[in-house]
Amino acid sequence: MKKILMTSLALGLSFSLAQAASETATTTTTTTTAGTPTDPQIANVVMTANTVDIDAGKLAKSKTKNPEVKKFAEQMIKDHTSVNKDTSKLLGKLKVKTEESDTSRTLRKEGEATMAKLKGLKETDFDKAYIDNEVTYHQTVLDAIDKTLMPAAQRPEIKDLLGKVRPSIEAHLQHAKQLQSSLQ
């Protein structure tokens, strides 16, 4: 049962970001070509993905008794909050407003579902599910950056932002994998 729950938590958030890689657009003026997100949509996906992880980090910080998991959660809150501040500042400078997309809406919805599932877990079950989700989530974010967001970004400043945050996401992934093996 625990294995099924942990897998469903990770898959739910993975699906959201993986959708960014395959999202197809209908004929609207908000996408550059069918399936390619615009800069305002990319910014919204970035901010939504960060917010989802900030919320998960806050929950983990309040629920875990494991000092290493708590430290990791605090780092997620700090780093992802910083990225959202940098993104907001950049968007203000560029005079760009974020734009919702199916991907950002799905991210938010799946993030809420994952939070509800995590809230029902206790101690080591929570820690394992949270860290398993963080591994999957950060890998999926890296894949979305590399395969969808970076190639679709039109403004050099948006590409630069993605390029600057990528190493942090990679470091988060490696840290989460390290914690994951210690929780086995």
Secondary structure as GFF3:
##gff-version 3
##sequence-region A 1 184
A	DSSP	alpha_helix	2	22	.	.	.	ID=ss1
A	DSSP	alpha_helix	39	63	.	.	.	ID=ss2
A	DSSP	alpha_helix	67	94	.	.	.	ID=ss3
A	DSSP	alpha_helix	102	119	.	.	.	ID=ss4
A	DSSP	alpha_helix	123	144	.	.	.	ID=ss5
A	DSSP	pi_helix	145	149	.	.	.	ID=ss6
A	DSSP	alpha_helix	150	152	.	.	.	ID=ss7
A	DSSP	alpha_helix	156	182	.	.	.	ID=ss8
###
